[in-house]
């Protein structure tokens, strides 16, 4: 999922959310300029939690790790259900965003200026982005809180120092990835705003790609229509599942109403 959805879920499964939680809930996707792979940021949550518990006096980093776990795919955070497995489908069917994005894949690849093989991954991103405008409109404070958290450079530096010790990577590069992401991320006020940011991501990731922001924005709107029928059921189910995960790991949880409208 994209940042606002992750922050929305965070507020429903964690009590007394802090800025460290907010950064953690988005951090696994802050990979531009980071010396980490997608797997390293999304699939090592249990190891990261054990590391944090080895520094039991650092509640700030523990809060960050709790946020990371709500996001990732191992253990089964939000991205497990979006990317890997949803609705009892076999693993080959992938998660909710892949399932709903499948009919859009050829058009998305073309809109991104990429070969068809890249269509399924990019289409799943398009579906994830389709959640963002409505969630942002309902709770604009989520974007404000995330921006304020990332603006706390001292906090980012402390988190990066702990991550550097865990991953054995330079702290300045890990901090730079967080700050760099925050510098070009914009609140998802519309499909066009999302499309502009996503087109930039595509150009950064794929040398020579020529994405069409207008076409991408239109596809985000189409994805919104595709998910309209079961969007809230999906979100409510993810809140319940991730809340249960945190409880099983002995992490403090809290619940709020899950109405996304």
Buried (B, 14 or more C-beta within 10 A) or exposed (E): BBBBBBBBBBBBBBEEBBBBBBBBBBBBBBBBBBBBEEEBBBBBBEEBBEBBEEEEEBEBBBBBBBBBBBBBBBBBBBBBBBBBBBEEEEEEBBBBBBBBBBEBBEBBBBBBBBEEEBBBBBBBBBBBBBBBBBBBEBBEEBBEBBBEBBEBEEBBBBBBBBBBEBBEBEBEBBBBBBBBBBEEBEBBBBBBBBBBBBBBBBBEBBEEBEBBBEBBBBBBBBBBEBBEEEBBEBBBBBBBBBBEBBEEBEBEBEEEEBEBE
